[in-house]
Amino acid sequence: MNPISMLALLFAQVSADPSAALFDAIRRGDGARVREILGEHPDAARARNADGATAALWAAYTRHPDLAEIVLGTREPDFFEACALGRKERAAVLLKADPAAAKAHSADGFSGLGLAIFFGHDAIARMLVDAGADVNAPSRNAIRVSPLHSATAAGSEAMVDLL
C-alpha cells in the first residue's frame, strides 16, 4: 500500500470515531450533526475527551450549553455537569448525597465551585461555599485556575466578593 493510501485509510479511521465526531460537532455548535451522531451512536453521549471532560461539559466549555441538553437526553447531569450548566436543584441533590463533592474535582480537573463561578451560576457557587468548598483550591490540571481566576474571567464582582 502506498503512503497516500495509508494516510487516507488512517484519516477515515479517525474521522469515523463517533466520539471524536460528536465533540467536533459540539465545538462547532452543530446541533443537527450532534443529533445525527447520537441517533446512530447513542453510546457516544457517554464519551469523554482526552482531558476527561464529558460531552455535556464540553458543550458548556465551548459555549453551546443548549447542546448539553441534547447530549444528556434523559440522563441527569453528574455533579460537575450540573454546576457548569446551572442545574442548582440537581447539584443540591448530589451534594446532599455526597457532601465531599463540594471539595472534589471533575475528571478534567475542575472544581464544581470553579465551574459554577466561571459559567455565572452564582447561587450554585454560594451553595458550594456554604457546603465547605475550598475557595482557594486550584484546578487539578495544567492551567491550575482557582475560583478567583474564574470569577475574574467571568467579570463577576459578586463572586470576587464571595471568595
N, CA, C and O of each residue as an XYZ file, in Angstrom:
652
protein
N       0.860     -1.178      0.000
C       0.000      0.000      0.000
C       0.903      1.237      0.000
O       1.865      1.308      0.764
N       0.589      2.203     -0.854
C       1.441      3.397     -0.916
C       1.100      4.364      0.219
O       0.026      4.256      0.812
N       1.994      5.307      0.533
C       1.783      6.227      1.666
C       0.497      7.034      1.564
O      -0.143      7.288      2.585
N       0.110      7.435      0.391
C      -1.120      8.222      0.220
C      -2.331      7.374      0.616
O      -3.225      7.852      1.314
N      -2.356      6.135      0.177
C      -3.464      5.250      0.528
C      -3.514      5.005      2.030
O      -4.591      4.950      2.625
N      -2.333      4.857      2.641
C      -2.287      4.635      4.078
C      -2.823      5.848      4.828
O      -3.569      5.701      5.796
N      -2.446      7.043      4.385
C      -2.953      8.254      5.029
C      -4.464      8.346      4.896
O      -5.151      8.700      5.854
N      -4.980      8.036      3.737
C      -6.430      8.076      3.536
C      -7.126      7.087      4.462
O      -8.171      7.399      5.034
N      -6.556      5.901      4.613
C      -7.140      4.894      5.487
C      -7.100      5.352      6.947
O      -8.085      5.199      7.670
N      -5.974      5.910      7.383
C      -5.865      6.415      8.749
C      -6.847      7.541      8.999
O      -7.487      7.581     10.050
N      -6.977      8.459      8.050
C      -7.906      9.573      8.205
C      -9.329      9.059      8.303
O     -10.111      9.553      9.115
N      -9.672      8.089      7.498
C     -11.026      7.529      7.532
C     -11.307      6.892      8.885
O     -12.417      7.005      9.406
N     -10.300      6.217      9.464
C     -10.497      5.599     10.766
C     -10.683      6.644     11.845
O     -11.532      6.477     12.721
N      -9.904      7.724     11.804
C     -10.017      8.780     12.804
C     -11.358      9.485     12.677
O     -12.052      9.694     13.672
N     -11.722      9.851     11.454
C     -12.948     10.609     11.270
C     -14.193      9.745     11.502
O     -15.286     10.275     11.702
N     -14.031      8.410     11.475
C     -15.168      7.531     11.705
C     -15.459      7.360     13.194
O     -16.481      6.770     13.547
N     -14.601      7.852     14.070
C     -14.808      7.735     15.507
C     -15.997      8.607     15.905
O     -15.918      9.833     15.829
N     -17.102      7.983     16.330
C     -18.290      8.771     16.656
C     -18.071      9.734     17.822
O     -18.660     10.815     17.841
N     -17.241      9.364     18.787
C     -16.990     10.261     19.919
C     -16.255     11.516     19.465
O     -16.613     12.628     19.852
N     -15.232     11.331     18.645
C     -14.485     12.484     18.136
C     -15.387     13.368     17.281
O     -15.329     14.595     17.361
N     -16.217     12.733     16.468
C     -17.146     13.492     15.629
C     -18.144     14.261     16.490
O     -18.500     15.396     16.173
N     -18.592     13.640     17.581
C     -19.531     14.306     18.482
C     -18.897     15.546     19.119
O     -19.496     16.621     19.128
N     -17.693     15.388     19.647
C     -17.027     16.527     20.275
C     -16.771     17.649     19.259
O     -16.867     18.830     19.594
N     -16.445     17.272     18.022
C     -16.222     18.282     16.987
C     -17.533     18.985     16.641
O     -17.550     20.206     16.482
N     -18.617     18.244     16.523
C     -19.914     18.854     16.211
C     -20.353     19.794     17.334
O     -20.916     20.857     17.073
N     -20.097     19.404     18.574
C     -20.429     20.274     19.706
C     -19.600     21.545     19.632
O     -20.128     22.645     19.794
N     -18.297     21.396     19.385
C     -17.413     22.570     19.290
C     -17.912     23.560     18.237
O     -17.848     24.774     18.428
N     -18.404     23.024     17.134
C     -18.897     23.880     16.055
C     -20.316     24.400     16.301
O     -20.799     25.260     15.564
N     -20.985     23.877     17.341
C     -22.352     24.300     17.620
C     -23.356     23.732     16.637
O     -24.410     24.325     16.407
N     -23.038     22.597     16.063
C     -23.867     21.976     15.033
C     -24.849     20.981     15.661
O     -24.576     19.784     15.738
N     -25.981     21.496     16.102
C     -26.984     20.675     16.764
C     -27.521     19.558     15.891
O     -27.767     18.454     16.378
N     -27.704     19.827     14.614
C     -28.219     18.793     13.711
C     -27.241     17.623     13.642
O     -27.648     16.461     13.664
N     -25.956     17.938     13.558
C     -24.943     16.863     13.485
C     -24.859     16.113     14.822
O     -24.683     14.895     14.835
N     -24.983     16.828     15.934
C     -24.982     16.181     17.254
C     -26.121     15.173     17.318
O     -25.924     14.032     17.734
N     -27.312     15.594     16.908
C     -28.470     14.688     16.913
C     -28.242     13.487     15.990
O     -28.583     12.355     16.332
N     -27.668     13.749     14.830
C     -27.405     12.679     13.863
C     -26.426     11.654     14.455
O     -26.673     10.450     14.384
N     -25.336     12.120     15.028
C     -24.339     11.218     15.617
C     -24.960     10.406     16.744
O     -24.765      9.192     16.819
N     -25.700     11.068     17.613
C     -26.307     10.361     18.744
C     -27.396      9.393     18.295
O     -27.617      8.361     18.930
N     -28.074      9.725     17.204
C     -29.068      8.805     16.653
C     -28.423      7.520     16.145
O     -28.982      6.435     16.299
N     -27.251      7.648     15.542
C     -26.531      6.494     15.008
C     -25.686      5.784     16.070
O     -25.476      4.572     16.003
N     -25.205      6.556     17.048
C     -24.276      6.015     18.065
C     -24.663      6.565     19.443
O     -23.978      7.443     19.966
N     -25.743      6.064     20.031
C     -26.202      6.606     21.314
C     -25.153      6.548     22.428
O     -25.157      7.393     23.323
N     -24.260      5.564     22.381
C     -23.226      5.439     23.415
C     -22.217      6.586     23.372
O     -21.511      6.820     24.353
N     -22.141      7.294     22.268
C     -21.211      8.423     22.162
C     -21.550      9.504     23.182
O     -20.679     10.292     23.551
N     -22.780      9.555     23.637
C     -23.191     10.560     24.628
C     -22.436     10.398     25.939
O     -22.334     11.350     26.714
N     -21.910      9.217     26.197
C     -21.164      8.963     27.434
C     -19.653      9.090     27.254
O     -18.887      8.807     28.175
N     -19.237      9.506     26.094
C     -17.805      9.620     25.802
C     -17.177     10.769     26.589
O     -17.848     11.705     27.023
N     -15.873     10.653     26.750
C     -15.072     11.716     27.357
C     -13.959     12.064     26.387
O     -13.497     11.220     25.619
N     -13.531     13.327     26.434
C     -12.414     13.706     25.572
C     -11.097     13.315     26.231
O     -11.097     12.726     27.311
N      -9.993     13.631     25.600
C      -8.673     13.234     26.104
C      -8.383     13.802     27.487
O      -7.608     13.217     28.244
N      -8.995     14.930     27.825
C      -8.794     15.543     29.145
C      -9.730     14.976     30.208
O      -9.564     15.254     31.395
N     -10.711     14.185     29.787
C     -11.656     13.598     30.725
C     -12.994     14.303     30.797
O     -13.864     13.891     31.564
N     -13.178     15.356     30.017
C     -14.457     16.088     30.026
C     -15.537     15.279     29.327
O     -15.297     14.655     28.293
N     -16.723     15.300     29.904
C     -17.872     14.669     29.256
C     -18.324     15.542     28.094
O     -17.945     16.709     27.991
N     -19.134     14.961     27.229
C     -19.669     15.732     26.103
C     -20.541     16.886     26.600
O     -20.562     17.956     25.992
N     -21.259     16.671     27.703
C     -22.088     17.749     28.256
C     -21.223     18.888     28.786
O     -21.541     20.058     28.574
N     -20.134     18.554     29.474
C     -19.211     19.606     29.920
C     -18.591     20.311     28.725
O     -18.455     21.535     28.718
N     -18.218     19.541     27.720
C     -17.628     20.129     26.515
C     -18.587     21.141     25.886
O     -18.151     22.176     25.381
N     -19.869     20.851     25.914
C     -20.860     21.789     25.380
C     -20.833     23.096     26.174
O     -20.927     24.177     25.593
N     -20.707     23.000     27.486
C     -20.594     24.218     28.300
C     -19.292     24.944     27.987
O     -19.286     26.163     27.816
N     -18.194     24.205     27.913
C     -16.885     24.806     27.665
C     -16.839     25.544     26.334
O     -16.188     26.583     26.220
N     -17.519     25.018     25.340
C     -17.497     25.632     24.008
C     -18.632     26.633     23.809
O     -18.889     27.096     22.698
N     -19.301     26.953     24.911
C     -20.386     27.952     24.929
C     -21.596     27.537     24.093
O     -22.233     28.359     23.433
N     -21.890     26.245     24.141
C     -23.089     25.702     23.489
C     -23.873     24.862     24.496
O     -24.094     23.673     24.266
N     -24.303     25.476     25.625
C     -24.985     24.689     26.660
C     -26.289     24.060     26.192
O     -26.732     23.063     26.762
N     -26.905     24.622     25.171
C     -28.116     24.021     24.627
C     -27.837     22.618     24.080
O     -28.713     21.754     24.101
N     -26.625     22.400     23.596
C     -26.264     21.083     23.082
C     -26.058     20.077     24.216
O     -26.189     18.871     24.007
N     -25.740     20.561     25.399
C     -25.602     19.662     26.553
C     -26.919     18.946     26.814
O     -26.928     17.762     27.150
N     -28.012     19.648     26.662
C     -29.325     19.035     26.891
C     -29.587     17.924     25.885
O     -30.204     16.913     26.221
N     -29.126     18.104     24.663
C     -29.283     17.064     23.640
C     -28.424     15.855     24.012
O     -28.877     14.713     23.937
N     -27.185     16.120     24.413
C     -26.268     15.040     24.780
C     -26.789     14.285     26.006
O     -26.741     13.056     26.050
N     -27.280     15.018     26.985
C     -27.777     14.377     28.199
C     -29.011     13.518     27.919
O     -29.179     12.453     28.513
N     -29.861     13.980     27.024
C     -31.084     13.234     26.742
C     -31.885     13.073     28.017
O     -32.243     14.064     28.653
N     -32.169     11.851     28.395
C     -32.936     11.589     29.618
C     -32.040     11.400     30.837
O     -32.536     11.271     31.957
N     -30.733     11.381     30.629
C     -29.791     11.209     31.745
C     -29.682     12.506     32.536
O     -29.593     13.594     31.966
N     -29.693     12.371     33.849
C     -29.474     13.534     34.703
C     -27.981     13.889     34.676
O     -27.139     12.995     34.596
N     -27.653     15.159     34.740
C     -26.235     15.529     34.741
C     -25.543     15.071     36.020
O     -26.162     14.973     37.080
N     -24.246     14.791     35.899
C     -23.476     14.497     37.098
C     -23.239     15.818     37.842
O     -23.662     16.878     37.381
N     -22.575     15.748     38.972
C     -22.382     16.929     39.808
C     -21.692     18.072     39.056
O     -22.145     19.215     39.118
N     -20.621     17.776     38.361
C     -19.854     18.821     37.685
C     -20.614     19.390     36.488
O     -20.563     20.590     36.222
N     -21.314     18.522     35.775
C     -22.161     18.999     34.685
C     -23.243     19.922     35.230
O     -23.526     20.965     34.640
N     -23.847     19.547     36.347
C     -24.896     20.372     36.954
C     -24.343     21.740     37.346
O     -25.001     22.759     37.136
N     -23.141     21.769     37.912
C     -22.529     23.049     38.305
C     -22.253     23.920     37.089
O     -22.504     25.124     37.125
N     -21.743     23.334     36.016
C     -21.415     24.091     34.812
C     -22.653     24.543     34.054
O     -22.645     25.593     33.411
N     -23.713     23.756     34.127
C     -24.925     24.053     33.356
C     -25.981     24.823     34.138
O     -27.034     25.156     33.595
N     -25.709     25.110     35.407
C     -26.649     25.893     36.201
C     -27.835     25.110     36.715
O     -28.889     25.690     36.975
N     -27.690     23.820     36.866
C     -28.772     22.963     37.354
C     -28.664     22.857     38.874
O     -28.223     21.840     39.408
N     -29.077     23.931     39.563
C     -28.895     24.040     41.010
C     -29.585     22.915     41.774
O     -28.992     22.341     42.687
N     -30.813     22.593     41.423
C     -31.529     21.560     42.159
C     -30.800     20.226     42.066
O     -30.685     19.506     43.058
N     -30.313     19.901     40.888
C     -29.578     18.646     40.697
C     -28.271     18.673     41.484
O     -27.923     17.690     42.139
N     -27.547     19.785     41.426
C     -26.295     19.904     42.178
C     -26.574     19.753     43.675
O     -25.798     19.114     44.386
N     -27.664     20.332     44.153
C     -28.009     20.248     45.575
C     -28.314     18.812     45.992
O     -27.887     18.373     47.061
N     -29.044     18.082     45.164
C     -29.364     16.683     45.463
C     -28.081     15.859     45.545
O     -27.908     15.057     46.463
N     -27.190     16.061     44.586
C     -25.940     15.294     44.567
C     -25.021     15.694     45.709
O     -24.310     14.854     46.260
N     -25.032     16.968     46.067
C     -24.217     17.438     47.183
C     -24.729     16.871     48.503
O     -23.941     16.504     49.374
N     -26.037     16.801     48.645
C     -26.619     16.222     49.864
C     -26.257     14.738     49.971
O     -25.957     14.246     51.059
N     -26.287     14.030     48.843
C     -25.952     12.606     48.832
C     -24.463     12.365     49.088
O     -24.079     11.333     49.640
N     -23.624     13.332     48.678
C     -22.174     13.196     48.837
C     -21.578     14.558     49.176
O     -21.129     15.270     48.278
N     -21.564     14.935     50.459
C     -21.034     16.245     50.855
C     -19.594     16.491     50.428
O     -19.182     17.644     50.297
N     -18.814     15.423     50.205
C     -17.424     15.581     49.757
C     -17.342     16.163     48.346
O     -16.283     16.636     47.933
N     -18.445     16.133     47.610
C     -18.457     16.696     46.254
C     -18.090     18.179     46.268
O     -17.554     18.690     45.285
N     -18.371     18.871     47.366
C     -18.049     20.304     47.458
C     -16.558     20.559     47.284
O     -16.154     21.634     46.841
N     -15.737     19.562     47.636
C     -14.285     19.729     47.541
C     -13.658     18.866     46.446
O     -12.435     18.809     46.323
N     -14.479     18.211     45.668
C     -13.995     17.291     44.633
C     -13.654     18.021     43.336
O     -13.998     19.188     43.144
N     -12.979     17.308     42.467
C     -12.626     17.825     41.144
C     -13.127     16.858     40.077
O     -13.141     15.644     40.278
N     -13.531     17.407     38.956
C     -14.002     16.592     37.838
C     -12.839     15.817     37.227
O     -11.679     16.061     37.558
N     -13.154     14.897     36.348
C     -12.111     14.099     35.691
C     -11.129     14.973     34.918
O      -9.969     14.598     34.748
N     -11.582     16.136     34.448
C     -10.662     17.025     33.741
C     -10.057     18.089     34.655
O      -9.390     19.013     34.187
N     -10.294     17.953     35.960
C      -9.562     18.739     36.935
C     -10.220     19.953     37.546
O      -9.609     20.603     38.393
N     -11.432     20.291     37.160
C     -12.069     21.495     37.682
C     -12.963     21.198     38.881
O     -13.578     20.135     38.957
N     -13.031     22.135     39.807
C     -13.942     22.000     40.943
C     -15.331     22.453     40.524
O     -15.490     23.228     39.581
N     -16.324     21.962     41.234
C     -17.687     22.422     40.984
C     -17.804     23.923     41.222
O     -18.509     24.623     40.495
N     -17.107     24.411     42.247
C     -17.125     25.848     42.539
C     -16.558     26.648     41.373
O     -17.156     27.635     40.945
N     -15.420     26.230     40.866
C     -14.817     26.934     39.733
C     -15.725     26.925     38.513
O     -15.848     27.937     37.822
N     -16.357     25.798     38.246
C     -17.265     25.704     37.098
C     -18.475     26.604     37.285
O     -18.856     27.332     36.368
N     -19.083     26.560     38.467
C     -20.270     27.386     38.721
C     -19.941     28.865     38.568
O     -20.705     29.617     37.963
N     -18.809     29.275     39.113
C     -18.426     30.684     39.027
C     -18.129     31.082     37.584
O     -18.629     32.100     37.105
N     -17.330     30.295     36.901
C     -16.942     30.635     35.532
C     -18.152     30.788     34.625
O     -18.186     31.671     33.767
N     -19.152     29.922     34.818
C     -20.319     29.960     33.949
C     -21.453     30.827     34.496
O     -22.561     30.810     33.959
N     -21.181     31.585     35.563
C     -22.136     32.576     36.051
C     -23.291     32.028     36.862
O     -24.364     32.629     36.884
N     -23.098     30.906     37.526
C     -24.166     30.318     38.330
C     -23.902     30.621     39.811
O     -23.486     29.760     40.585
N     -24.160     31.868     40.162
C     -23.830     32.381     41.498
C     -24.516     31.615     42.628
O     -23.900     31.368     43.665
N     -25.768     31.239     42.446
C     -26.486     30.525     43.511
C     -25.823     29.177     43.803
O     -25.741     28.766     44.961
N     -25.357     28.500     42.777
C     -24.652     27.234     42.982
C     -23.331     27.501     43.686
O     -22.960     26.769     44.603
N     -22.628     28.528     43.272
C     -21.348     28.870     43.907
C     -21.547     29.154     45.392
O     -20.774     28.676     46.222
N     -22.569     29.924     45.732
C     -22.844     30.219     47.150
C     -23.160     28.944     47.928
O     -22.696     28.762     49.054
N     -23.946     28.072     47.323
C     -24.290     26.805     47.951
C     -23.021     25.990     48.227
O     -22.896     25.391     49.295
N     -22.096     25.962     47.291
C     -20.866     25.189     47.457
C     -19.950     25.800     48.508
O     -19.328     25.073     49.283
N     -19.858     27.116     48.545
C     -19.061     27.768     49.584
C     -19.665     27.454     50.952
O     -18.940     27.133     51.893
N     -20.986     27.547     51.061
C     -21.665     27.216     52.321
C     -21.435     25.756     52.721
O     -21.448     25.423     53.906
N     -21.224     24.888     51.728
C     -21.006     23.468     51.991
C     -19.537     23.133     52.259
O     -19.185     21.972     52.469
N     -18.689     24.156     52.249
C     -17.280     23.935     52.583
C     -16.320     23.813     51.424
O     -15.194     23.349     51.603
N     -16.744     24.223     50.224
C     -15.823     24.189     49.083
C     -14.604     25.049     49.393
O     -14.724     26.114     49.999
N     -13.439     24.586     48.977
C     -12.196     25.323     49.189
C     -12.111     26.444     48.154
O     -11.905     26.185     46.968
N     -12.268     27.672     48.599
C     -12.286     28.814     47.680
C     -10.920     29.095     47.076
O     -10.821     29.860     46.117
N      -9.875     28.500     47.611
C      -8.522     28.733     47.109
C      -7.951     27.565     46.313
O      -6.841     27.661     45.790
N      -8.687     26.475     46.214
C      -8.168     25.281     45.544
C      -8.066     25.496     44.036
O      -9.064     25.799     43.382
N      -6.868     25.339     43.488
C      -6.736     25.449     42.034
C      -7.247     24.187     41.346
O      -7.407     23.140     41.972
N      -7.493     24.309     40.074
C      -7.888     23.127     39.305
C      -6.724     22.145     39.286
O      -5.561     22.521     39.437
N      -7.066     20.898     39.100
C      -6.041     19.846     39.072
C      -5.736     19.459     37.630
O      -5.895     18.308     37.222
N      -5.302     20.442     36.889
C      -4.897     20.241     35.504
C      -3.793     21.252     35.186
O      -3.352     21.986     36.071
N      -3.364     21.291     33.979
C      -2.215     22.117     33.606
C      -2.438     23.612     33.815
O      -1.476     24.346     34.038
N      -3.673     24.076     33.749
C      -3.878     25.523     33.861
C      -3.955     26.032     35.291
O      -3.783     27.227     35.529
N      -4.216     25.127     36.263
C      -4.190     25.472     37.694
C      -4.993     26.733     38.019
O      -4.542     27.577     38.794
N      -6.163     26.855     37.435
C      -7.021     28.017     37.656
C      -7.766     27.865     38.985
O      -8.271     26.790     39.310
N      -7.824     28.957     39.741
C      -8.536     28.948     41.020
C      -9.927     29.555     40.823
O     -10.193     30.176     39.794
N     -10.818     29.375     41.808
C     -12.135     30.018     41.706
C     -12.022     31.544     41.519
O     -12.834     32.142     40.814
N     -11.029     32.162     42.142
C     -10.851     33.605     41.971
C     -10.514     33.949     40.520
O     -10.999     34.949     39.991
N      -9.690     33.127     39.881
C      -9.409     33.338     38.457
C     -10.702     33.249     37.648
O     -10.945     34.049     36.744
N     -11.523     32.261     37.992
C     -12.793     32.079     37.275
C     -13.710     33.279     37.465
O     -14.360     33.727     36.520
N     -13.761     33.801     38.697
C     -14.608     34.967     38.972
C     -14.121     36.187     38.194
O     -14.918     36.966     37.670
N     -12.815     36.337     38.129
C     -12.241     37.465     37.390
C     -12.504     37.307     35.897
O     -12.896     38.263     35.228
N     -12.289     36.101     35.374
C     -12.534     35.852     33.969
C     -13.999     36.082     33.599
O     -14.310     36.555     32.506
N     -14.884     35.744     34.522
C     -16.318     35.934     34.278
C     -16.759     37.381     34.509
O     -17.886     37.752     34.182
N     -15.862     38.196     35.074
C     -16.210     39.592     35.350
C     -17.235     39.725     36.465
O     -18.054     40.644     36.444
N     -17.200     38.818     37.439
C     -18.212     38.809     38.484
C     -17.674     39.396     39.782
O     -16.984     38.722     40.547
N     -17.995     40.647     40.015
C     -17.585     41.307     41.259
C     -18.234     40.618     42.465
O     -17.616     40.505     43.523
N     -19.475     40.160     42.302
C     -20.160     39.473     43.396
C     -19.421     38.205     43.806
O     -19.311     37.899     44.993
N     -18.915     37.467     42.814
C     -18.198     36.236     43.130
C     -16.809     36.532     43.693
O     -16.315     35.796     44.547
N     -16.186     37.597     43.222
C     -14.895     38.003     43.822
C     -15.122     38.326     45.290
O     -14.327     37.928     46.142
N     -16.187     39.035     45.590
C     -16.508     39.367     46.991
C     -16.810     38.112     47.800
O     -16.382     38.006     48.950
N     -17.532     37.168     47.229
C     -17.853     35.919     47.917
C     -16.578     35.165     48.302
O     -16.462     34.632     49.405
N     -15.646     35.136     47.385
C     -14.416     34.387     47.626
C     -13.503     35.112     48.596
O     -12.420     34.618     48.911
